[in-house]
């Protein structure tokens, strides 16, 4: 079974990309550049080990140092660097979709009183919510204390008006392939965000920006990247990873056979 949070080392091709065309750390790359020498890679392994020993600050520096190297590593050795508190991610499509903040639109429809398409400027006019919560992958890695900001999903639902027959949400990515689902009760939690800010700045393309979903109490695959659409529907339609065997109700520590500490 494939993993849902894009968080396991993938087999690398000779150009340093995984079979789905994504670099080993999940960053899309159309230009593999000059291959990284084995000596540099081994040095990065040492840096990763120091990050584990000396903590979060050095791990952050490690992440900044490794990103350009991982995308040009034909050996796959950088996949062995201890991940510490940094994200590991990828896309299920051939490349990461790209949409600028100026071009971004979020479509909301289905069983709503006021179907609409919202820009980032529109989202920013709505009440804003900030959270500091962990991000937990179903395969085991965790990033603690991530800063998230955006529109709480219940506020967005109130803005469009939910019709009586609605009981679930179908969530789509503008990558054209990824889908997710939530029940209406789950979507009305205050710790579920349409996130426009992450890690102290706008959500980057690599993290699923310019807008992504963040479902704090659930495993990462529920937090749809490159958020493109929300449809209110009468029943839950299992999303991409649920169709591949993962739990629909993906509560951290209470699903998928895992006992991780709760994130919210």
TIFINU-929681 format. One record per residue (C-alpha): x, y, z; residue in one letter. Coordinates in Angstrom, 2 decimals. Layout:
// residues N
+---------+---------+---------+-------+
|       u |       v |       w | pator |
+---------+---------+---------+-------+
|       X |       Y |       Z |     A |
...
+---------+---------+---------+-------+
// end
This chain:
// residues 264
+---------+---------+---------+-------+
|       u |       v |       w | pator |
+---------+---------+---------+-------+
|    0.00 |    0.00 |    0.00 |     X |
|    1.27 |    3.47 |   -0.84 |     X |
|    1.66 |    5.96 |    1.97 |     X |
|   -0.79 |    8.87 |    2.23 |     X |
|    1.24 |   11.71 |    3.72 |     X |
|    4.04 |   11.65 |    1.18 |     X |
|    6.47 |   10.80 |    3.87 |     X |
|    8.53 |    7.75 |    3.08 |     X |
|   11.78 |    7.56 |    1.11 |     X |
|   10.90 |    6.84 |   -2.52 |     X |
|   12.94 |    4.85 |   -4.99 |     X |
|   15.06 |    7.34 |   -6.92 |     X |
|   15.59 |    7.49 |  -10.65 |     X |
|   18.96 |    8.35 |  -12.13 |     X |
|   17.98 |   12.04 |  -12.22 |     X |
|   17.42 |   12.15 |   -8.46 |     X |
|   13.65 |   12.22 |   -8.69 |     X |
|   11.21 |    9.68 |   -7.35 |     X |
|    9.14 |    7.59 |   -9.79 |     X |
|    6.34 |   10.16 |   -9.72 |     X |
|    8.70 |   12.93 |  -10.81 |     X |
|    9.17 |   14.50 |   -7.39 |     X |
|   12.50 |   15.07 |   -5.72 |     X |
|   13.44 |   12.85 |   -2.79 |     X |
|   12.13 |   15.31 |   -0.21 |     X |
|    8.93 |   15.92 |   -2.13 |     X |
|   10.01 |   19.11 |   -3.85 |     X |
|    9.20 |   19.21 |   -7.53 |     X |
|   12.14 |   19.87 |   -9.80 |     X |
|   12.29 |   20.34 |  -13.54 |     X |
|   16.03 |   20.86 |  -13.42 |     X |
|   18.02 |   18.24 |  -11.53 |     X |
|   21.13 |   20.40 |  -11.94 |     X |
|   24.63 |   19.21 |  -11.27 |     X |
|   24.70 |   15.91 |   -9.34 |     X |
|   25.78 |   16.11 |   -5.72 |     X |
|   29.01 |   14.33 |   -4.87 |     X |
|   29.04 |   11.46 |   -2.37 |     X |
|   31.37 |   13.41 |   -0.03 |     X |
|   28.86 |   16.27 |    0.24 |     X |
|   26.01 |   13.85 |    0.84 |     X |
|   27.94 |   12.07 |    3.58 |     X |
|   28.64 |   15.45 |    5.15 |     X |
|   24.93 |   16.14 |    5.16 |     X |
|   24.35 |   12.83 |    6.94 |     X |
|   26.64 |   14.09 |    9.68 |     X |
|   24.73 |   17.36 |    9.85 |     X |
|   21.47 |   15.44 |   10.20 |     X |
|   22.87 |   13.43 |   13.08 |     X |
|   23.96 |   16.63 |   14.84 |     X |
|   20.45 |   17.98 |   14.40 |     X |
|   19.05 |   15.05 |   16.33 |     X |
|   21.57 |   15.56 |   19.13 |     X |
|   21.43 |   19.34 |   19.44 |     X |
|   17.77 |   20.00 |   18.76 |     X |
|   15.29 |   22.02 |   16.83 |     X |
|   17.34 |   25.10 |   15.91 |     X |
|   20.05 |   23.06 |   14.21 |     X |
|   17.43 |   20.86 |   12.57 |     X |
|   15.87 |   23.96 |   11.00 |     X |
|   19.26 |   24.97 |    9.62 |     X |
|   19.72 |   21.40 |    8.42 |     X |
|   16.43 |   21.52 |    6.55 |     X |
|   17.42 |   24.76 |    4.76 |     X |
|   20.78 |   23.27 |    3.85 |     X |
|   19.45 |   19.96 |    2.64 |     X |
|   16.62 |   21.16 |    0.39 |     X |
|   18.77 |   22.20 |   -2.62 |     X |
|   21.01 |   19.17 |   -2.13 |     X |
|   18.25 |   16.59 |   -1.88 |     X |
|   16.77 |   17.73 |   -5.19 |     X |
|   20.09 |   17.00 |   -6.92 |     X |
|   21.11 |   13.79 |   -5.15 |     X |
|   21.21 |   10.82 |   -7.56 |     X |
|   22.50 |    8.49 |   -4.82 |     X |
|   19.43 |    8.57 |   -2.58 |     X |
|   21.68 |    8.91 |    0.48 |     X |
|   20.02 |   12.13 |    1.64 |     X |
|   16.87 |   10.09 |    2.26 |     X |
|   18.81 |    8.54 |    5.17 |     X |
|   19.33 |   11.89 |    6.95 |     X |
|   17.37 |   11.93 |   10.25 |     X |
|   14.30 |   14.04 |    9.53 |     X |
|   14.03 |   15.65 |   12.96 |     X |
|   11.15 |   18.14 |   13.03 |     X |
|   10.97 |   18.89 |    9.33 |     X |
|    8.23 |   18.06 |    6.86 |     X |
|    8.53 |   15.29 |    4.31 |     X |
|    6.09 |   15.53 |    1.44 |     X |
|    5.33 |   14.82 |   -2.21 |     X |
|    2.54 |   14.89 |   -4.79 |     X |
|    0.52 |   12.03 |   -6.25 |     X |
|    0.72 |   13.63 |   -9.70 |     X |
|    3.66 |   13.98 |  -12.06 |     X |
|    4.58 |   17.40 |  -10.68 |     X |
|    3.50 |   19.95 |   -8.12 |     X |
|    0.72 |   22.21 |   -9.42 |     X |
|    1.46 |   25.90 |   -9.54 |     X |
|   -0.97 |   28.72 |   -8.92 |     X |
|    0.02 |   32.20 |   -7.83 |     X |
|   -1.68 |   34.04 |   -5.00 |     X |
|   -3.02 |   36.53 |   -7.56 |     X |
|   -4.58 |   33.75 |   -9.66 |     X |
|   -5.89 |   31.63 |   -6.81 |     X |
|   -9.61 |   30.82 |   -6.54 |     X |
|  -11.50 |   28.55 |   -4.13 |     X |
|  -14.81 |   27.23 |   -5.43 |     X |
|  -17.52 |   26.40 |   -2.88 |     X |
|  -20.76 |   24.78 |   -4.01 |     X |
|  -23.13 |   21.86 |   -3.71 |     X |
|  -25.72 |   22.03 |   -0.95 |     X |
|  -25.07 |   25.65 |    0.05 |     X |
|  -27.26 |   28.74 |    0.10 |     X |
|  -24.72 |   30.96 |   -1.61 |     X |
|  -22.31 |   29.17 |   -3.99 |     X |
|  -19.26 |   31.31 |   -4.56 |     X |
|  -15.68 |   31.53 |   -5.75 |     X |
|  -13.28 |   33.20 |   -3.35 |     X |
|   -9.88 |   34.77 |   -3.94 |     X |
|   -7.19 |   35.03 |   -1.29 |     X |
|   -8.26 |   38.66 |   -0.76 |     X |
|  -11.80 |   37.42 |   -0.12 |     X |
|  -10.56 |   34.85 |    2.38 |     X |
|   -8.50 |   37.48 |    4.17 |     X |
|  -11.64 |   39.62 |    4.70 |     X |
|  -13.27 |   36.83 |    6.69 |     X |
|  -12.58 |   36.31 |   10.42 |     X |
|   -9.07 |   34.97 |   10.90 |     X |
|   -8.01 |   32.15 |   13.21 |     X |
|   -4.50 |   31.19 |   14.28 |     X |
|   -3.41 |   27.87 |   15.75 |     X |
|   -0.17 |   26.34 |   16.98 |     X |
|   -0.57 |   22.61 |   16.51 |     X |
|    1.47 |   19.54 |   15.61 |     X |
|    1.29 |   17.92 |   12.19 |     X |
|    1.24 |   14.11 |   12.44 |     X |
|    1.81 |   11.76 |    9.53 |     X |
|    0.15 |    8.36 |    9.58 |     X |
|    3.54 |    6.74 |    8.89 |     X |
|    4.96 |    8.06 |   12.14 |     X |
|    6.80 |   11.35 |   11.68 |     X |
|    5.58 |   14.48 |   13.41 |     X |
|    6.32 |   18.20 |   13.19 |     X |
|    5.59 |   19.87 |   16.54 |     X |
|    4.29 |   23.37 |   17.16 |     X |
|    3.51 |   24.45 |   13.60 |     X |
|    1.99 |   27.94 |   13.28 |     X |
|   -1.14 |   27.98 |   11.10 |     X |
|   -3.42 |   30.89 |   10.17 |     X |
|   -6.45 |   31.29 |    7.97 |     X |
|  -10.21 |   30.97 |    8.00 |     X |
|  -11.72 |   28.44 |   10.39 |     X |
|  -13.79 |   26.11 |    8.23 |     X |
|  -16.97 |   26.62 |   10.32 |     X |
|  -16.72 |   30.37 |    9.66 |     X |
|  -16.45 |   29.69 |    5.93 |     X |
|  -19.45 |   27.35 |    6.08 |     X |
|  -21.48 |   30.04 |    7.84 |     X |
|  -20.43 |   32.50 |    5.14 |     X |
|  -21.84 |   30.37 |    2.32 |     X |
|  -24.78 |   28.92 |    4.28 |     X |
|  -25.27 |   25.17 |    4.60 |     X |
|  -28.50 |   23.67 |    3.30 |     X |
|  -30.53 |   21.18 |    5.35 |     X |
|  -29.64 |   18.09 |    3.32 |     X |
|  -25.87 |   18.51 |    3.67 |     X |
|  -24.01 |   16.11 |    5.96 |     X |
|  -20.51 |   15.97 |    4.50 |     X |
|  -17.86 |   17.81 |    2.48 |     X |
|  -16.02 |   16.65 |   -0.61 |     X |
|  -12.70 |   18.47 |   -0.85 |     X |
|  -10.65 |   18.68 |   -4.04 |     X |
|   -7.13 |   19.77 |   -4.89 |     X |
|   -6.32 |   21.87 |   -7.93 |     X |
|   -3.75 |   19.21 |   -8.83 |     X |
|   -6.73 |   17.55 |  -10.54 |     X |
|   -6.31 |   14.22 |   -8.72 |     X |
|   -6.40 |   14.47 |   -4.93 |     X |
|   -9.67 |   14.37 |   -3.02 |     X |
|  -10.62 |   14.25 |    0.64 |     X |
|  -13.73 |   14.16 |    2.80 |     X |
|  -15.06 |   15.32 |    6.14 |     X |
|  -18.39 |   14.93 |    7.85 |     X |
|  -20.20 |   18.19 |    8.51 |     X |
|  -19.64 |   17.77 |   12.26 |     X |
|  -15.90 |   17.33 |   11.69 |     X |
|  -15.78 |   20.36 |    9.40 |     X |
|  -17.44 |   22.51 |   12.06 |     X |
|  -14.55 |   22.05 |   14.50 |     X |
|  -12.65 |   25.25 |   15.30 |     X |
|   -9.33 |   23.47 |   14.74 |     X |
|   -9.99 |   22.86 |   11.05 |     X |
|   -8.62 |   25.68 |    8.89 |     X |
|   -8.55 |   26.86 |    5.32 |     X |
|   -4.94 |   27.90 |    5.81 |     X |
|   -3.39 |   30.84 |    4.00 |     X |
|   -0.40 |   31.15 |    6.36 |     X |
|    1.95 |   28.47 |    7.66 |     X |
|    5.33 |   28.50 |    9.40 |     X |
|    5.24 |   32.29 |    9.73 |     X |
|    4.45 |   33.17 |    6.11 |     X |
|    2.21 |   32.42 |    3.13 |     X |
|    1.73 |   28.71 |    2.46 |     X |
|    4.41 |   27.81 |   -0.08 |     X |
|    3.81 |   25.81 |   -3.22 |     X |
|    5.75 |   22.87 |   -1.77 |     X |
|    3.53 |   22.86 |    1.32 |     X |
|    0.36 |   22.94 |   -0.78 |     X |
|   -0.13 |   26.66 |   -1.25 |     X |
|   -1.19 |   29.25 |   -1.80 |     X |
|   -4.12 |   27.78 |    0.20 |     X |
|   -4.39 |   24.36 |    1.84 |     X |
|   -6.62 |   22.62 |    4.34 |     X |
|   -5.37 |   21.86 |    7.85 |     X |
|   -7.33 |   19.32 |    9.90 |     X |
|   -5.57 |   19.51 |   13.26 |     X |
|   -6.94 |   16.40 |   15.01 |     X |
|   -6.45 |   14.04 |   12.06 |     X |
|   -3.55 |   12.45 |   10.23 |     X |
|   -1.89 |   14.53 |    7.55 |     X |
|   -3.58 |   12.98 |    4.54 |     X |
|   -6.84 |   14.72 |    5.57 |     X |
|   -5.14 |   18.14 |    5.23 |     X |
|   -5.62 |   18.55 |    1.49 |     X |
|   -2.84 |   20.48 |   -0.24 |     X |
|   -3.43 |   22.90 |   -3.14 |     X |
|   -7.03 |   23.39 |   -2.04 |     X |
|   -9.25 |   24.07 |   -5.04 |     X |
|  -12.82 |   23.19 |   -4.17 |     X |
|  -15.28 |   22.36 |   -1.39 |     X |
|  -18.62 |   20.77 |   -2.17 |     X |
|  -21.33 |   20.23 |    0.44 |     X |
|  -22.91 |   16.82 |   -0.20 |     X |
|  -25.47 |   14.49 |    1.35 |     X |
|  -23.05 |   11.68 |    2.28 |     X |
|  -19.33 |   11.12 |    2.75 |     X |
|  -17.46 |   10.17 |   -0.42 |     X |
|  -14.15 |    8.52 |    0.56 |     X |
|  -11.09 |   10.45 |   -0.62 |     X |
|   -8.00 |    9.37 |   -2.53 |     X |
|   -6.22 |    7.59 |    0.32 |     X |
|   -9.39 |    6.15 |    1.83 |     X |
|  -10.01 |    4.47 |   -1.52 |     X |
|   -6.56 |    2.93 |   -1.06 |     X |
|   -7.34 |    1.44 |    2.34 |     X |
|   -6.77 |    4.19 |    4.91 |     X |
|   -9.39 |    5.16 |    7.48 |     X |
|  -12.00 |    7.76 |    6.54 |     X |
|  -12.17 |    9.07 |   10.11 |     X |
|   -8.45 |    9.58 |   10.55 |     X |
|   -8.23 |   10.71 |   14.19 |     X |
|   -4.64 |   10.85 |   15.39 |     X |
|   -4.00 |    7.94 |   17.76 |     X |
|   -7.44 |    6.41 |   17.22 |     X |
|   -7.31 |    5.16 |   13.64 |     X |
|   -5.17 |    3.34 |   11.11 |     X |
|   -3.93 |    1.00 |   13.84 |     X |
|   -1.78 |    3.72 |   15.45 |     X |
|   -1.55 |    5.03 |   19.02 |     X |
|    0.12 |    8.41 |   18.50 |     X |
|   -0.48 |   11.17 |   21.03 |     X |
|   -3.38 |   13.46 |   20.01 |     X |
|   -2.57 |   16.62 |   18.08 |     X |
|   -5.63 |   18.61 |   19.14 |     X |
+---------+---------+---------+-------+
// end
